[in-house]
Each structure stands twice: as structure tokens, then as C-alpha cells.
Amino acid sequence: MSFIVLKFGGTSLIDDEMRKRVAAKVLKVREEGYSPVVVVSAIGRKGDPYATDTLLSLAGINGIEFLPRESDLLMSCGEIIAGVVMTATIQKNGCPAVFITGAQAGIITNSDYNNARILKVNPEYIIKLAQEGKVVIVAGFQGVTEEGEITTLGRGGSDTTAAALGVALNAERVDIYTDVDGIMTADPRIVSDARPLKVITYNEICQLAREGARVIHPRAVEIAMQKNIPLRIRCTFSDAPGTLVTSCGEAHKGAIDITGDRTITGITHIHDIARIRVNTDLGADTPDFQNKIFAALAHALISVDFINVSPEAVLFTVNSAFVAKTVRIIENLGVCPEVLPDCAKVAAVGAAMTGVPGVMANIVEALARENIQILQSADSYTTIWVLVKKEDMEKSIRALHCQFGPA
């Protein structure tokens, strides 16, 4: 028995017409001889009656505050509603279908409410239902602890559900359906000639997702990569093939060569960040003081990024919402940090850049041509990041997209 896992986001289920489109895609997979397992998110987005954020907004009514355990019970309702409705839609097409919760699907998690991690998946019940000839609809975003407590998997949790089921079922592939035609070379709202990629590696999409691309959650990619289960990012509104996410070796096969003229695969970005500079020229006490800075921020659960440490200074970025808290913490250590607000992080991602001379030179050239100042930079094997002023962000993205011409 060969499985294909199909995940549909909330916008794909928003009304009866969209759900008919989803049903047609599911039935097509069945007609091709596969056993489809369908993972659904809550219907719609914030403001829609059954969306997760809408359910959570109930907490603000009359000052009600939910504890993490109870908020997980509440949030899990959205996917249950979506799953029951989607099951009825498929049944209406004359196809046997059954809905099951994350717990019934055998998704076992730790007890970290609101952001649980999947520990294991027991797919026996799914396999049994599929052997009975039924299309199995599974509630995404949720699981259960060993003790039977309902948990949710955090933002992007339905992607994680789909990937985990794909691995547990040794699926032919996992199709993630969304409202775009695949992974784009840049944000099409910023770059008019951005286009979907035919293929991308697991490592590249993880980097793109971590640096601001919101098409798929990086945790889902990491899970699929463990067993080399191919992912496909596709559009609910079309029959376009979308973007195939696979290993570097698989991406090299056939006519596709990611090391050809595509040094950079895509450009992505994160905005609304601020740079913090702490002068640490304190002589022999510098290493200990640097440790105190990061320990204090970690204790306050403040995530820092884009870190540069030298004997003279510590530089890093934080989300703009945490600037005031960060400043207070550092001032309590006896120093006054310098804050550069309204910054943006722009990343050029590409597995083929490793060992290639001149990539950074091209980035500097492209930005200098537009009179864009680089405030800070960093790099890894697959990514080069630059920090720029927020007002220069869109111009930077367009300049880099033009310079490297991702294909």
C-alpha cells in the first residue's frame, strides 16, 4: 500500500467551493492508485469563526485567561471542525472517508503545551482504515501525551503533522497545499519577477523558512529529511506542479542541476528588528561580562539573532517588540546599550554557494550600486545575511534578486 499525505491550510478550506477543489485533488490521488491521508488545518484565518486565532480571542472576553492546558483543548477544536466538514465533503462525492483526531492518528508528544514536540507516531489505526478502502482525514496541529493529555504543536503545526505522518507511513511524498504556486525566488509582493522554483533542497528551504519565508514550517522539513520523504509545495487554486523539496543528491538528478547558474536559490527577509550594541571594553572582565549579557537575556526568554562578539563590543538583533525589555536588562548590568531601531535582515540562500568565490563581493556590489549601507553581515555554508535599514529592505531584496537572477 502506497500512501500520499496531503496537507491543506485554512485558506484552502474556507468555503464550500474551495472544499470541493480539495476533494477533487484528494480523489485524483486515489484514482492514481495511492491511499491518500489528508491533514487539515483550522478553517480560515483570524476573524473567521473557526480559525485558531479567533478561538484564542475568546480569552480576551471579560478578562478571561486560559491556562496552557485548557488553551490547547480550545485550539484543537478548529482542526476537528475542519476535519469533520472535509470528511462530509468527500463522502458526498461517493467516496468512503473517515475523520480522526491527532490522538487517534497515534501522534504522541511531550507535555510542552502550546508548542509540543512529536516523540513518535503509531500509524497502525491509519493503516487499518486505509486497508478498509477509506480516505483518512487527520486533524493537524495536535497530538496527545503518553498520559492522554491533548497538546498542540505550535505555529505551522499542521505542516509538522503531515511530515511526521509521511515518515511514519513511509509515504511516496507529502504534498503541502497553500495559496501560492510553490517556493518563490523572493516575495512576489516585493519582486515583480519572482517566480516559483521547480526544485529546492531540504537545507535551502529550512534556511528560507527560518529567515522569513512562510510557505512551510522548518520543523516539518527537518522531519521529512530524516527519512528522505519528498515534499511538494503546491497551490490549491491550480494544477501547477509546484516546488519539489528533496535531498541535494535527488535535486541533481536528470536535467535539473542546482549548481549550474543558480548560485543563489532565493532571497528572503525578516523585518521589525532592532540592533543592540553593548560596548564591552572592560579589560580582563570582558569574557565574563559577555556571558552575563547573554545569560540574562536567555533567563528573560528573549531570543537574540545576528550575533557578533568581539573584545570591544557585543552586537545582536532582537524583535522590535522586545527592545525596551532588552535595554532594561542590560542597563541592570551597569552599562547603557546603543539601539539602532527599524532594521531588517535580508538573506541570500543557496546550497551551491559553498566554496564559490565572489558571492559576498556580488552582494556588496549589488547593494552599493543602490547606495544601501550594510550595517552588519554574517554567513554560513548556504546563507549570507546582511542587516540593513528597514527603509532599504525592499530595495535590497530587489537588488540581490536582480544580481543573482535566481532561475
Summary of the structure (lengths in Angstrom):
residues: 407
radius of gyration: 23.1
end to end distance: 36.7
largest distance: 76.6
contacts: 1401
relative contact order: 0.10
helix: 39%
strand: 25%
